[in-house]
Amino acid sequence: MQSDYSKQGKTAAIVAYITIIGTIIAYFMNQDDKNLFANFHIRQALGVNISFYILGALVTIFDSILISSAFYIFILVLWVYGLITAIKEEQKEVPILGKYFQQWFNFIK
């Protein structure tokens, strides 16, 4: 566990991983406090959610259960990893794409 500062943003960080609606709610929850811990996880969750929709649209082209399963497992791993790090009050990027999410969504401050 990091600090009281992380604890203050923990609720918004966890809510961010509950679908795209949760990410939007967490964004507005964090508007007053501007907690950096919550901002980090909001960016990660937004990236995971957008990846889900973009990759999901691409997977439908192939119409293969094998490709679809690999896609869903990949997104599930990213989502679970991000959620667990938020619960543990850690600021770890999700595997493979996390550093890009921090760069692409740096407007979330």
C-alpha positions as a Markdown table, in Angstrom:
| # | Residue | x | y | z |
|---|---|---|---|---|
| 1 | Met | 0.0 | 0.0 | 0.0 |
| 2 | Gln | 1.4 | 3.4 | -1.0 |
| 3 | Ser | 0.0 | 6.3 | 0.9 |
| 4 | Asp | -3.1 | 8.2 | 2.0 |
| 5 | Tyr | -3.0 | 10.0 | -1.3 |
| 6 | Ser | -3.5 | 6.7 | -3.1 |
| 7 | Lys | -6.3 | 5.8 | -0.8 |
| 8 | Gln | -8.1 | 9.0 | -1.6 |
| 9 | Gly | -8.2 | 8.1 | -5.3 |
| 10 | Lys | -8.8 | 4.4 | -4.8 |
| 11 | Thr | -12.6 | 4.4 | -5.3 |
| 12 | Ala | -12.4 | 6.4 | -8.5 |
| 13 | Ala | -9.6 | 4.1 | -9.7 |
| 14 | Ile | -11.6 | 0.9 | -9.1 |
| 15 | Val | -14.8 | 2.4 | -10.6 |
| 16 | Ala | -12.9 | 3.3 | -13.7 |
| 17 | Tyr | -12.5 | -0.4 | -14.6 |
| 18 | Ile | -16.3 | -1.1 | -14.5 |
| 19 | Thr | -17.0 | -0.7 | -18.2 |
| 20 | Ile | -16.8 | 2.5 | -20.2 |
| 21 | Ile | -19.6 | 4.0 | -18.1 |
| 22 | Gly | -17.5 | 3.4 | -15.0 |
| 23 | Thr | -14.6 | 5.1 | -16.6 |
| 24 | Ile | -16.7 | 8.2 | -17.4 |
| 25 | Ile | -18.1 | 8.2 | -13.9 |
| 26 | Ala | -14.6 | 7.9 | -12.4 |
| 27 | Tyr | -13.5 | 10.8 | -14.6 |
| 28 | Phe | -16.2 | 13.1 | -13.2 |
| 29 | Met | -15.6 | 11.8 | -9.6 |
| 30 | Asn | -12.0 | 12.9 | -9.9 |
| 31 | Gln | -12.7 | 16.4 | -11.3 |
| 32 | Asp | -12.6 | 18.1 | -7.9 |
| 33 | Asp | -9.7 | 16.3 | -6.3 |
| 34 | Lys | -7.5 | 15.8 | -9.3 |
| 35 | Asn | -5.9 | 12.8 | -7.7 |
| 36 | Leu | -2.9 | 11.5 | -9.7 |
| 37 | Phe | -3.4 | 7.9 | -8.7 |
| 38 | Ala | -7.0 | 8.0 | -9.9 |
| 39 | Asn | -5.9 | 9.8 | -13.1 |
| 40 | Phe | -3.4 | 7.0 | -13.8 |
| 41 | His | -6.0 | 4.3 | -13.5 |
| 42 | Ile | -8.7 | 6.2 | -15.4 |
| 43 | Arg | -6.2 | 6.5 | -18.4 |
| 44 | Gln | -5.5 | 2.7 | -18.1 |
| 45 | Ala | -9.1 | 1.8 | -17.9 |
| 46 | Leu | -10.1 | 4.1 | -20.8 |
| 47 | Gly | -7.4 | 2.4 | -22.9 |
| 48 | Val | -8.6 | -1.1 | -22.0 |
| 49 | Asn | -12.2 | -0.2 | -22.8 |
| 50 | Ile | -11.3 | 1.4 | -26.1 |
| 51 | Ser | -9.1 | -1.5 | -27.0 |
| 52 | Phe | -12.0 | -3.9 | -26.3 |
| 53 | Tyr | -14.3 | -2.1 | -28.8 |
| 54 | Ile | -11.6 | -1.5 | -31.5 |
| 55 | Leu | -10.2 | -5.1 | -31.3 |
| 56 | Gly | -13.7 | -6.5 | -31.0 |
| 57 | Ala | -14.7 | -4.8 | -34.3 |
| 58 | Leu | -11.6 | -6.2 | -36.0 |
| 59 | Val | -12.2 | -9.7 | -34.7 |
| 60 | Thr | -15.6 | -9.8 | -36.2 |
| 61 | Ile | -14.0 | -9.7 | -39.7 |
| 62 | Phe | -12.4 | -13.1 | -39.1 |
| 63 | Asp | -15.4 | -15.0 | -37.8 |
| 64 | Ser | -13.2 | -17.5 | -36.0 |
| 65 | Ile | -13.8 | -18.8 | -32.5 |
| 66 | Leu | -10.0 | -19.2 | -32.0 |
| 67 | Ile | -9.3 | -15.6 | -32.8 |
| 68 | Ser | -12.2 | -14.4 | -30.8 |
| 69 | Ser | -11.2 | -16.4 | -27.8 |
| 70 | Ala | -7.6 | -15.1 | -27.9 |
| 71 | Phe | -9.0 | -11.5 | -28.1 |
| 72 | Tyr | -11.3 | -11.9 | -25.1 |
| 73 | Ile | -8.6 | -13.6 | -23.0 |
| 74 | Phe | -6.1 | -10.8 | -23.9 |
| 75 | Ile | -8.6 | -8.1 | -22.9 |
| 76 | Leu | -9.6 | -10.0 | -19.8 |
| 77 | Val | -6.0 | -10.2 | -18.7 |
| 78 | Leu | -5.5 | -6.4 | -19.2 |
| 79 | Trp | -8.7 | -5.7 | -17.3 |
| 80 | Val | -8.0 | -8.0 | -14.3 |
| 81 | Tyr | -4.4 | -6.8 | -14.1 |
| 82 | Gly | -5.5 | -3.1 | -14.0 |
| 83 | Leu | -8.3 | -3.8 | -11.5 |
| 84 | Ile | -6.0 | -5.7 | -9.1 |
| 85 | Thr | -3.3 | -3.0 | -9.2 |
| 86 | Ala | -6.0 | -0.4 | -8.4 |
| 87 | Ile | -7.3 | -2.5 | -5.5 |
| 88 | Lys | -3.7 | -2.9 | -4.2 |
| 89 | Glu | -3.1 | 0.8 | -4.6 |
| 90 | Glu | -0.3 | 0.3 | -7.1 |
| 91 | Gln | 0.5 | 2.4 | -10.2 |
| 92 | Lys | 1.5 | -0.3 | -12.6 |
| 93 | Glu | 0.8 | -0.1 | -16.3 |
| 94 | Val | -1.2 | -2.9 | -17.9 |
| 95 | Pro | 1.0 | -5.3 | -20.0 |
| 96 | Ile | 2.0 | -4.4 | -23.5 |
| 97 | Leu | -0.3 | -1.3 | -24.0 |
| 98 | Gly | -0.1 | 0.5 | -20.7 |
| 99 | Lys | 2.7 | 2.9 | -21.5 |
| 100 | Tyr | 0.8 | 3.9 | -24.7 |
| 101 | Phe | -2.4 | 4.5 | -22.8 |
| 102 | Gln | -0.5 | 6.9 | -20.5 |
| 103 | Gln | 0.8 | 8.8 | -23.6 |
| 104 | Trp | -2.4 | 8.8 | -25.7 |
| 105 | Phe | -4.7 | 9.8 | -22.9 |
| 106 | Asn | -2.5 | 12.4 | -21.2 |
| 107 | Phe | -5.3 | 15.0 | -21.5 |
| 108 | Ile | -6.8 | 13.3 | -18.4 |
| 109 | Lys | -5.3 | 15.3 | -15.6 |
